[in-house]
């Protein structure tokens, strides 16, 4: 298949398979929620730093404990912990399901067994994700924020520079390991063998894989839109909450603002779900098609 055919097939597959889109929607929903939390905390710390205030990581929970009924605070705390756990776990679960179901659809097989694919491939995909964890700009930003706040002296500058260096390195490795997750799900190989396969395929067919620039353009668009949304959403929600406190009780105002924020996240996740599934489908189909070719380092008589 040509790059244009692969992209067309991936988009058709994304629009055709409702089950894939469901996995993509929920993944984007939880990823967006987690990103908003990380960005919201960093904006809070930046505001406190600019005003010279001393703040801690759990200031919001201390405020809730002092101002809310204990039963409501306890419910809020447990709910926050469960949601945070799901936000970290679910995207890694969903990746195995999306890749496996996309491969089945491309091979014209029955598209089912998403939960089994998610569970059986969870730990290898989690390992690959954690290996490249600094390729995430939100995680890198959070780490730099921690260093800036808690590391004394001029050494913090060097540590932030090292963190940024590993961010760039991780993104380069992420490109070369683009086929690692499809290899784990489709070929059932170990994570290091999957990384090796991915690196070999990218290097061997670099000329044919130039269409990845189109995919990277889509990813860049998604990252840009996601960044704008997660930066705007907290400001909108806080603005609504402050405005409502003029007319309503603070607790009711915060609940209404929170409900509006959740609705905004759901709407954004609908769009990002399509792009997420499309991205995984492109890598999956490309991996399947390239694996049909003979390895370039194998010479037959």
N, C-alpha and C positions, 0 to 999 in steps of 0.2 A: 504493500500500500504506500502511496505517496503521502508526504506530510499533509497536503490539503485533504486527501481522503480520510486520513486518520482524524484530523480535526473535525471534519464533517460527520464522521461516524461517532465520535465522542459526543458531539452536540446532539445528534439524533438519539443516541443512547440515553443521554441525560433527560431529554424531553419525553422519551418513550417509557422509561422505567419509573413508575411511581414509587416503588419500594426504595429505590436508590435515593430519590429526592427526599423521602421521609428521613432516612439516615442523615442526609446532608443538612436538612432543616434543623434537626435537633443538635447536630454537631455545631453548626454556625450559631445557634441560639446560645448554647453553653459557652462557646468560645468568646462570643461577644460579651456575655455577662462577665466572664472572668477578665477580659480586657478592660471593660468599663471599671471594674473594681480596682485593677492595678493602676489605671490612669487616674481614677478619682483620688486614690491615696496619694499619688505623686503630686497632683495639683494641690491637694490639701497641705502636703509637706512644703511645697514651693511657696504657697501663700504664708504659711507660718514662718518660713525662713526669711521671707521678704519683710515681715513685720517684727522679726526678732523674737518670736514666741518659741517656747520650748514645748514640743509636742511628742507624743508617743504613738506607737503602732495601734494601741487599743483604746485610744481616746474616745472613739465613737461608742464602744461597749461600756466604758466607764460612765459616759453621759447617759446612755440608755438605762444602766443600772440605777443611777441616781434619780432619774426623772420618770421612768415608766414603772407600772406595776410589775411585781416580781414574776408573776406567772407569764406576763407578756414578754418580759425580758428573757426569761428562760426559753420560751417558745422561739423567740427571735434568734437566740444564740444557737439552739439546736438546729433550727432551720438553716441558718447561715452555714453551720458546719457541714450539714448534709449536702447543701447546694455546692459548697466549695469542693467537696469530695467528688461530686458528680461532674463538676466542671473540669477537674483534672483527669478523671478516669474516662468519661464517655467519649471524648474525641479519639482516644487511642482504640477504644472498642469499635467505634464506628468505622475507622479507617480500614480495618480488616474486612468488615462487612461490605463496604463500598467497593473495595478493590476486587473482592471475590465475586460479588454479584455483577460487577461490570465485566469481569472476565467471562462469566457464564453467559451474559447477554451477548457479548461479542462472538462467542463460540456457538451461539444459537441454542444454548441449553436452557432448561427451565430455571428461571430466576427465583430461587428459594434458598433457605438455609442461612439467612443473614445472621441470626443469633449465634449459630454454631461457628460460622466463620469469624465472628467478632470475638467469641470466647477463646477459640483455639489459637488465634493469632495475636491476642492481646499483649502477652509478655514480650515476644520478639519486637513488635511494633513499639511498645513502650520503651524498650532498650534503645532502639534506633532513635526515637524521639529524644530521650534523655541524653544520648550521646551528642546530639546536635541542639541541645536546649538553648545555647547562647546564640543560635541563629534567629531567635525570636527577638524583635526589637523591644517588645514590652518587658520581657524578662531581663534583657540587657539594661534597659532604662531603670528597672527596679533595683538591680544589683548596683548600678552606678549611684543611685539615690542612697542606698544603704551605706555604701562606702563614703559618700560625701557627708553623711550625717554622723556616722559613728567611728570613722577612722580619723585620729587626730594627726595634725602636722602636714607637712608637704608630701608625705608618702602617699596620701590619697590621690594626688594627681597622677602618680606613676601607676597606681592600681587601676584607676579609671582608664588610663591609656592602654594598659594590658587587657582590660575587659573589652574595650572597643576593638583591639587587635584580634582577640578571639571571636568577637562577633563577626568580623570580616572573614576570618578563616573558616568559621563554622558555616557561613553562607556559601563559600566556595566549595566546601566539602558537601554541603547539602545539594548543590548542583550535580556533583559527580556521583552522589549516592541517591539520585532521583529514582532509580529503578530498584533500590534495596527493598522497599516495602512490597512492591509487586512480586519480587523474587521470593520473599518470605511466604506470601499468601499463596501464590500460584505453584511455585516449585517446592515449597515446604523445606527450604534449606535454612541453615543457621544464619545468624545475623552477620557474622564476619564473612561468610561465603557469599551472602546476599550483597554486602557492600563491595566485595571483590568483583562479583558479576556486574554490578552496576557501573563501577569504575571502568571495567573493561569494555562494556557496551558503549559507554559515552565516548571513550577515547577511540574505539574502533570505528564507530559510525558518526564521528563528530560532524562530518560534512552533511550526512543525511539527517542529523538531529538538529540542524539549524532552525527547523520549525519551532524548536523549543523557545526561540526568541519571541515568537508570537504568544506562546503560553506565558512566558515571563512578563510580557506586556499586560496580559490579562491579570496575572497575579499582582503586578504593580498597581493596576487600576483598582483591584480589590483591596490591596493594602492601603492605598490612598483614600478610597471611600470609607474603609473601615476606620482609618485614623481620624478622618473628619467627623464621622458619626460618633465614635466613642469620646471625642473631645467635646462635641456639641451637646450630646445627650446629658451628661452630668450638669452642665450649665443650665440647660432647659429645665431639667427636673428641679434643681435647686431654686431657679427663678420662679417656677410655678409654686413650689412649696412656700417660698417667702411671700409671694403675692397672696396666696390663700390664707396665710396666717393673719392677714389684715381683717378677714371676714369670718374665719372659722377657727376652731380650737387647733392648737399645734399638732396634736396627734392625728386628727382627721385630715388636716392639710398634708401631713407627711404621707399618710396612707393614699390619698388621692394622687399626689405627685408620684409616689412609687408605682401605682397602677398605670399611670400614663407612661412612665418610663419603661415598664414591662411591655406595654403595647407597642412602643417604639422599637424595642429590641426584637419583638416578634416580627414586625413589619420588615426590619432590616435583615433578619435571619432568612426570610423567605427569598430575598434576592441573593444573599450570599450563599444560600444552600445550593442554588443552581450552579454558581461559579465553583463551589467546592467540589461538587460531584463531577463537573466538567473537567476540572483540573486532574482529579484522580483518574478519570476515565481516559484522558489523553496519555498519561504515563503508563497506565495499564495496557492499553491497546498497543502502544509503541513497544513496550517490553515484549508482548506476545509476538508481534510481527518481527522484531529484531532477533528473537531467540530461534526463529525458523531458519535463520542463516547459519552457515558454518562459521565457527570461530576462526578469526583471521590468523591466529597463530598455529592452526592445525593444517598440516600439509600432507595430503594423501598422495600415494604413488599413482 
